[in-house]
Amino acid sequence: MPDSDIAKFVEAIGASEPLANDESYMTFRRLFKRHNYFALEGRFLIVKISRSARPFWGVGKPFIDFLNSLNNYYLVLLVSAREGWVFSKPDVDANIRSQRWRLREEDGNYKINLPLPDQNMFAGAKSFRQKVGINEDDTQCRVG
């Protein structure tokens, strides 16, 4: 069961968890302990939320390595059920290469801290869907 804010976000954008009979489901369940991976119109999403006063996120190197084996994915960093930042595979790779997101050797996590680029920020389902290239004229969001 996903975190309640992640569940609200996922419902609002129209994403869903992989189905239990999907061949990739077991791979995801072995790799991801939490229910924070989703599918949205052919896009794979990993959704993380920060609960701290000064938001930060950690993403494990094995997750990034696995995600980089996929053709198309987005890393979503939430601060609430409506707001956050979204990064495409090329964005993630660029942030790692430039060491804006540094690997902490002690725990094997890339540390992601503010400030994050305004161009990756979204507020609401419609804004998010536009950021990932989903045309609202073709599909309607489920919630605001």
Secondary structure, DSSP 8 states (H G I E B T S, - for coil): ---HHHHHHHHHHT-B---TTSTTHHHHHHH-SSS-EEEETTEEEEEEE--SSS-EEEEEHHHHHHHHTSSSEEEEEESSSSEEEEEEHHHHHHHHHTTSSEEETTTTEEEEES---GGGEEESHHHHHHHTT--TTTS--S--
